[in-house]
Amino acid sequence: MARSFGTVATGTALPPIAGGTFRHDASEQFFSLLERDGKTYLKRHQTASDGTAGNILEKPVGYWIGSGNHARSYLSRTAAGDLLELPVTWYAEDGGHWGMSPGYARPDHAGFSRKITYACMFCHNAYPEIETGPDGEYRSAVFPERLPQGIDCQRCHGPGKAHIQTVERGGPPDAARHAIVNPARLDAARQMEVCLQCHLETTTLRLPAALTRLGRGVFSYRPGEPLEDYAIHFDRAPGANRDDRDDRFEFSSAPYRLRKSACFLASGGKLTCTTCHNPHDIPRGAEAARYYSQVCRKCHPSLPERHTASSDCVSCHMARRRPSDAIQVSVTDHYIRRRPGPDPAGPLAELNDGNTPPYRGSVVPYYPPDLAPTAENELYVAVAQVTQQSNLEVGIQLLERAIARSAPQRGEFYLELAEAYRHAGQAGKAAAFYQEALARTPSDWRPFYGLGNTLAATGDLVRSAQMLRRAIALAPRDATPLQGLAKTLLKQGKAGDALAVLRKAVDIEPESATVRNDLGTALYRLGDAAAGEKAIREAIRLRPEVAGIHINLAELLARRGSFPEARYHFETAIRLDGSAAEFHSAYATALASQGSLTEARQEYEAALHLNPQLSVTHNNFGALLLKLGDTEGAIREYRLAIGARPDSATAYYNLAVALAGQGKLVEAEQNLKSAIQYAPDYFEAHLKLGQMLASRGDAAGAGTHLHKAAESPDPRIRTAAQDLLRAAK
């Protein structure tokens, strides 16, 4: 544990990358190490559409995490004081090699953007010197330059200042001993909780696996106190997701697996981590095998004949296995069994960012094993259902009932319910509970931010801007509420104001790809296409793994006629996220505009296979089918567009035109009237309907619609209507 974290000192050489460059095939990225002015940098680049090196990014390697027995990952510090996890890790197996960091083995990995939170640092290092005040997960984790160098004595023994001062004053030995925690004097449960504070993790899946109690800072746990006073741990419901045969094995699962073992269950709580592990003296190699076998024999002195020659119980009964969330290492499975577990070399699929696929099901309390049925605990169990949307519908009911029964004073419970209603698409109820949350915690920016976004979604843009400005005032170092305000201002047509807000966001987080992308969108709306393109290209340089940013650049390039490069970015986005129907649809529209009708048809069909409810895609596909001469197919698609969105005036108009081409004039007129009903200023529909009415002798009806069409700002429509009116006279 003392080697859990450290600084990469100036002049320190990292293990070399074999061949000088490591290529990650899934994301088509290359990584290499550079030495400059005594510092080590990690460089990433890709091959651009023209074959040159592009999306080059270099980050200084500032810190390492992990002893190196299994692996060692690295961190970089930003100018703002954030720590970022780097996307490649050194693994000790097979003589040592570099690979993608755990959770990064996917095309759309986190790149150089994953921030280290206080919760991350809690288990990987001693306590940093951070500013006082609440240090919950929602607070920006800004770390000082001077950081501890690994887990220290206080993690297990508690604060040591009073102990040292007592010794320095020459106090009696007994007083010095009682001025610090000695885990050996704790009962078995409290002893084990000294280890569980960091090592108890039911899963890396986002259930959530644990909830820190409100009012407790991340670094506030002290050895000797009940762990449940600090946090409640949760697990999946028994039998859920049985595709893993209830043998899910993950990297940080030692206590979780141990607690399933017959040895642990039969001990009545006496078997703890320190029964086998001496935290001050760790045996290694052949010595470790003998040491741990002796521990086993203390409880199992009489063994079958075939075991007497063995001095290594662990290799069979606690076999090393490859965890599903870190497949490039092998670690000891602490689930003690009579027979070995699955083949550790068997094929595994890494859990992508700990949540592929996301867990959907009941979330049940795991530790403490006998969680008291109090009103407060009822609230936490309900929150666990909704906070990662694992059991959203049931969780909303449970949380609302729990709040109604106990009327908690803390606003965070109301905030969780508001967020749950927002995820469920119930904006009205979400807004009401955001109000309840901010009334109780007026210093927390999150309820103001959530309410602001909810009001924007319902069209109340004035109040939305007010709430978002309150959030900005409470979180001046966070770019997120600024981005929310910019979106509201853009909806209000205040692109200039939105641009000013986004420039502030860039000042706060200059390395945020989402902020750069939003800035590029605002610049483009203001008519500065060159600056908009530059900002979006910078966003891609920062995060080439984000498909949506590639789509934005692709559409911009297609509009200005640079289709070969646009094609590259469309196809990159689809490679990164082929399940996004909207990406296929956007690519199809661009292909159709270039006359690549067969390719466009394939992309429209792919989009609608993924999401049959895309009204605009059905409509655009119908237009394409008309070009291909498939009128019946076009009519089918227009009807599907209307089915997906019954107020789609464009789909009604297009359907009317197609029907009229088949001579079905009565139905065509009906659809034109529907188009006008949903869009009264649809001048082209008025012109078409006026023409049809005039052709069958309804002069009065034709005149009404042609006069309306004559008001069109489009000179083509206006002139055609005026010509028909003159002809009628």
Secondary structure by P-SEA (a helix, b strand, c coil): ccccccccccccccccccccccccccccccccccccccbbbbbbbbbcccccccbbbbbbbccccccccccccbbbbcccbbbbbccbbbbcccccccccccccccccccccccccccccccccccccccccccccccccccccccccccccccccccccaaaaaaaaacccaaaaaacccccccccaaaaaaaaaccccccccccccccccccccccccccccccccccbbbbbccccccccccccccccccaaaaaaacaaaaaacccccccccccccccccaaaaaaaaaaaaaacccccccccccccccccccccbbbbcccccbbbbcccccccccccccccccccccccccccccbbbbcccccccccaaaaaaaaaaacccccccaaaaaaaaaaaaacccccaaaaaaaaaaaaaacaaaaaaaaaaaaaaaccccaaaaaaaaaaaaaacaaaaaaaaaaaaaaaccccaaaaaaaaaaaaaacaaaaaaaaaaaaaaaccccaaaaaaaaaaaaaacaaaaaaaaaaaaaaaccccaaaaaaaaaaaaaacaaaaaaaaaaaaaaaccccaaaaaaaaaaaaaacaaaaaaaaaaaaaaaccccaaaaaaaaaaaaaacaaaaaaaaaaaaaaaccccaaaaaaaaaaaaaacaaaaaaaaaaaaaaacccaaaaaaaaaaaaaaacaaaaaaaaaaaaaacccaaaaaaaaaaaaaac
